[in-house]
């Protein structure tokens, strides 16, 4: 009986040790978690955090604190990573992708960015509402969407 209990104890110990895996580090989840922590902070043109943000400053801040050195302007962000899609196709998007929009009648390319957080949602810095999470499957966002770029593979 003693031998059985010792064998059983060793089995239980080895089984419990082998079942506990270290959590996998997902850099995109870190970017998204940092973005969520910024919700509610005010908008400020040129703001790069930590107390206020503009749209590209929010992307810059979240990626910087996840260990990535990205530019802090929408114009320069257009060149980072790899283009994922030119249409708002949610199946192609992954958490952490940078979404580019053309809002208003300003000449040139995209002038607004946000971070895709999954579930057809994005976190961005709105000039009127500050840092917010929005649902993208609307006419407004679909109309203004230009493309997405992926920095984290």
Phi, psi and omega in degrees: 000319180298318179297320179297314180296320178295314179299317179296318178299317178296317179300312180299317179299310181297320179296316182292325179291320183286340182276342182267105179261149174293141177296142180282133179282120180243101182305323180297323178293328177293314178302313181296317179298320178295319179299316179301323181292344181269350181303133180099347179282150185284160175276141171212124179304126182084359183289129180242018178087175001272355186262337178207159186216151157256180189297312181286330176296325177295314178299312179305311184297313183296316179291321180300316182283354173259002176100014180246136180258097180250160174294164183250015176236150179300319181302317181279332178295335180301342186257355183271154176066206183233137178295132182260310183205148177261356176233156183283078179255107187294332179294335181272344184275148175233155176307138179093348177298146178265124181259136182245136182228152173247107183243134180084187184254028178286135180291157178103195184277202181304145181231013179211142179225158175208174181248125178288129183245010181092170178055035179061032182234156179222150170251130181211168177260110180270132179301334182259339185239355184079204182281121183220161171257133181230153175274129187271342185279063177227159178302321183300304184290323179295322180293321186267351181295137178248308178189172176236147176234144180247125178260326182256122182255000000 
